[in-house]
């Protein structure tokens, strides 16, 4: 938890005129992202926004709070875009966290489910016959 930041006021300044608190999802200090993700200098896993992530184990004691949150969220398959939105973290930071978890074999990557381009003809005919019987 980050300690509250004190703001300097001039002697005649009204305390209620202080800057408003940040909106939800808006970060107060961008340096925090570097602390969460590290320098990210190593190789990153080939992760796309629609890649599905599944946890293979419970969060270890040594996991950071963000990594533990990722592992708890991934009990069921979730896309990287969903994880980024749920944790209010940028995609790049989530990929760095996931690369670390992947190296520790705590998560598994799955290819996104691809739907068929064209529907099966027999299915369409069955639907059409069912609608005609109504």
C-alpha positions in Angstrom: 0.0 0.0 0.0 1.3 3.4 -0.9 1.3 6.1 1.8 -0.8 9.1 1.0 0.9 12.0 -0.8 0.9 15.4 0.9 0.4 18.4 -1.2 1.8 21.8 -0.3 -0.6 24.7 0.0 0.1 28.3 0.0 -0.9 30.2 3.2 -4.1 31.7 1.7 -5.2 28.7 -0.3 -8.6 27.1 0.3 -8.2 23.4 1.3 -11.3 22.5 -0.7 -9.6 23.9 -3.9 -7.1 21.0 -3.9 -6.8 18.8 -7.0 -9.6 16.2 -7.3 -8.7 12.5 -6.6 -7.9 10.5 -9.7 -10.7 8.7 -11.5 -10.9 4.9 -11.3 -8.3 3.3 -13.5 -6.2 6.5 -13.7 -2.8 6.0 -12.1 -1.4 8.6 -9.7 2.3 7.9 -10.4 3.6 6.2 -13.6 6.7 5.0 -11.9 4.6 2.4 -10.1 4.2 0.5 -13.5 7.9 0.1 -13.7 8.0 -1.3 -10.2 5.2 -3.8 -11.0 6.5 -5.0 -14.3 10.2 -4.5 -13.7 12.5 -3.4 -16.5 11.0 -6.0 -18.9 14.4 -6.3 -20.6 14.2 -10.0 -21.1 12.4 -11.9 -23.8 8.6 -11.7 -23.6 6.3 -14.6 -24.4 4.3 -14.3 -27.6 1.1 -13.1 -26.0 -1.8 -11.5 -27.9 -4.8 -9.7 -26.5 -7.0 -12.7 -27.2 -4.6 -15.3 -25.8 -6.4 -17.3 -23.1 -4.6 -17.7 -19.8 -5.3 -20.5 -17.3 -3.6 -20.9 -13.9 -1.9 -24.2 -13.2 -1.4 -23.6 -9.5 -2.3 -21.5 -6.6 -0.3 -18.3 -6.0 3.0 -19.1 -4.1 4.0 -17.1 -1.1 6.7 -15.4 -3.0 4.3 -14.0 -5.7 3.8 -10.2 -5.9 0.2 -9.0 -5.2 -0.3 -8.4 -8.9 0.9 -11.9 -9.8 -1.3 -13.4 -7.1 -4.3 -11.5 -8.4 -3.6 -12.8 -12.0 -3.4 -16.4 -10.7 -6.7 -16.0 -8.8 -8.5 -14.5 -11.8 -7.2 -17.2 -14.1 -8.9 -20.1 -12.3 -11.1 -20.2 -15.4 -9.7 -19.2 -18.8 -9.5 -15.5 -19.4 -8.1 -13.4 -22.2 -5.2 -11.1 -21.7 -7.5 -8.2 -22.5 -9.9 -9.1 -19.8 -7.0 -9.5 -17.3 -5.7 -6.1 -18.2 -9.2 -4.6 -17.7 -9.9 -6.3 -14.4 -6.5 -5.3 -12.9 -6.6 -1.8 -14.5 -3.1 -2.4 -15.8 -1.7 -1.7 -19.3 -1.4 -4.6 -21.7 2.4 -4.3 -21.7 2.7 -4.6 -17.9 0.3 -7.7 -17.9 2.5 -9.4 -20.6 5.6 -8.9 -18.4 3.8 -10.3 -15.4 2.5 -13.3 -17.5 6.0 -13.9 -18.9 7.3 -14.3 -15.4 4.5 -16.6 -14.4 4.9 -18.6 -17.6 8.6 -19.1 -16.9 7.7 -20.3 -13.4 5.2 -22.7 -15.0 2.3 -21.2 -12.9 0.2 -20.4 -15.9 -0.6 -22.0 -19.2 -1.3 -20.2 -22.5 -4.1 -21.4 -24.8 -4.8 -20.3 -28.3 -8.1 -18.4 -28.7 -11.2 -20.3 -29.8 -11.6 -19.7 -33.5 -15.1 -20.0 -34.9 -15.7 -21.4 -38.4 -15.9 -18.9 -41.1 -18.9 -20.5 -42.8 -21.7 -22.2 -40.9 -22.3 -25.9 -41.5 -24.9 -26.4 -44.3 -26.7 -29.2 -42.5 -27.1 -27.1 -39.4 -28.6 -24.2 -41.4 -31.0 -26.6 -43.1 -32.1 -28.1 -39.8 -32.8 -24.6 -38.4 -34.6 -23.6 -41.6 -36.9 -26.7 -41.4 -37.5 -26.1 -37.7 -38.6 -22.5 -38.4 -40.8 -23.7 -41.2 -42.6 -26.1 -38.9 -43.5 -23.3 -36.5 
